[in-house]
Amino acid sequence: MRVLGIDPGLTRCGLGVVDGVPGRQPLLVAFDVIRTPVELDIARRLLAIEEIIEDWVSRYRPTAVAIERVFAQHNMQTVMGTAQAAGVAMLVSAKHGIPVSLHTPSEVKAAITGSGRAPKDQVGAMVTKILRLDDPPKPPDAADALALAICHVWRGSTTARLNAAVEAAAEHAERQRGAFGRSRAPCGGST
């Protein structure tokens, strides 16, 4: 599977692509960071992010996209920019029919380092080790994007199967409720 990991952000949006299968060491394909100037209008910044993600999807042809799940922080403006960039990434993926998975920062850290509370430098060091790189990817947004892609390779297929099973069970339950409602005859009023 080829996974495009995206660490969303309006000023810096990390991108990382790895090839891999669960249980095997993933291989680095590419990484970079999209930078948009703060003085530019937000709509133009989002358009720049969209264009580059489109280019990456066309160039690297991922089979899955892993995006960091946006969580509430103290700085609402940062949260908004992150959420907007994540939305652009999801839109591009959906346009190309590529499944998207969202992973929390603690889930990614746990998958990469064994601890959901690992600091950024430890995540970068483990990404370097896992991908057999000479140096940690810079800036940290690139390392985070690669960590997302690795996490998805290692955990994503299991998560996707679990989500599919939950969805199938819900559909089955809904069909059963419908069948049960149709099979009941109206109750008569005589006693």
N, C-alpha and C positions, 0 to 999 in steps of 0.2 A: 504494500500500500504506500502511496505517496501522500504525505500530509503537509499542508501549508499551515503553519502556526502563525497566528496574528496576535501581537500584543498591542491592542488598540490605544491610540492616543492622538490628540489633535496636533500637538507640536512635534512629537516623535511617535511613530507607529512602527513597531518592530515586525519584521517578516522573516520567516525561516522555513525552509523546506527540507524534509528528510524522507528517505525511503526506508521501509522496515516492516517487520512482522513481529508479533508478540513472541517473546522468548529469544530474540536475536538482537544483536547490536545494530542499531540504525546507522544509516549512512548519510552524511551531509550532502545535500544537493546545492543549496544556496542560502545566503542570509544577507539582509540589508536593513536599513531604517529609512522610512519616509520622513522627511522633515518638511514642515510647513511654517512659513514666517508668521509670527503673531500679529504683525501689522496688517496682514491680508484679511479680507472679509471671510467670515466663517464658511459661507457657501463655497467660495473659491478654494478654501483649504480642503473642504470635504471633496470637492471635485478633483483636486490634485491627488488625494488619497485614493479615490475611486479609479482614476486613470492608471495609477501605478499598480493597484491590486489587479485590475483587469489585465494589465500587461503580464504580471506574474502568473495569473491563472492561464493565460494563453501560452506563455512560454514554458511553464513547468508542468502543466496539466495535472494538478493534484486530484486524488480520488476522494479526499476528505479535507475539510478545513476545521481547524481547532482555534477557537477564539477565547481569550480570557474573559470570564464572566465579570461584568461590571458590578461593583459593590459600592455601597454608600461610604463616602469619606467625609471628612470635615469640610473640604473645599468643594462646594457645589458646582462651581464653574469647571473644575477639573473633572468631576463626575460627568457633567453634561458633555464635555468635549470627548471624553472616553466613550461614553454611550453613543454619541453621534458617529464616531469613527467605527465602533463595533457594528452599528447599524449599516453603514456603508459596506463593510466587509461581508455581512450577512446577505445584503442585497446582491452584491456581485456574485457570491457563491450560489445563491438561489437562481439567478439569471442563467448560470451555467449548469444547473442541476446537480451541484456538488453538495453532499450532505454536510451540515454544520453541527459541530458539538461545542458546547460552552463548558469550560473547566474553570473552577475557582482557583485563585492563587494558592491556597493551602493544599488543594488536591494536586496541583502541578509540583509544588515543592516536595510533598510527600512522595510522589512518584519518582522524582529525580534524586532527592537526597535522603529519603527515609524519614524526614521530619517536615511536618506542615508549617513549622515556624522558622524554617531555615532562612538566613539572611541572603540578600541578592548575590553577594560575592561567593557564597557557598554554592548557590544554584549555578552561577557562571562557571565555577571550578568543576562541578560535576558534569555540566554540558560539555566542557572541554575534554574531560576524561572519557565520557561516553562516546563522543564523536571522534576521539583520538586527534584532537587539534593541538597545535603547538602553543597557542595562546587563547585566552577566553575571547569570545566574540565581543566586539565593542560597537556601540555603547551597550549598556546592560539590556536595553530594549530588544536588541538582536538576540542576546542570550536567552531572554525570557520567551521570545517567539520560538526559538529552537526547543526550549524546554516544553512549551505547549505542544509542539509537534511530536516530540519524543513521548510525552505523557499520553497523547492520543494513540500513538502506535502501540504503546504498552497496555493502556487501559481502555482506549476508545472502542475497540471491537467488543469487549465485554460489556461496556456501558450501552453500546448500540443494541446488542442482543437483549440485555435486560429491559431497555426501553421498549423494544419491539414486543417482548413477551408481555409487559404490562399493558401495552396498547392492545394487543390481541386478546388478553383477558378481559379488558374493558369492553371491547367490541362483542365478545362472546356473552358477557353478562348483559349487555344491552339487547342482544338478540333473544336471550332467554327471557328477559323481562317482557319483550314484545310478544313472544310466543305464549308466555303465561297469560298475558292480558287477553289475547285472542281466544285462548282455549276455554276461558271461563264463561259459562252461560249466565245470562242475567238471572238474578234471583227472583223467584215468584213471590207474590205477596200472601199466599194462603198458608194458614197454620192449622 
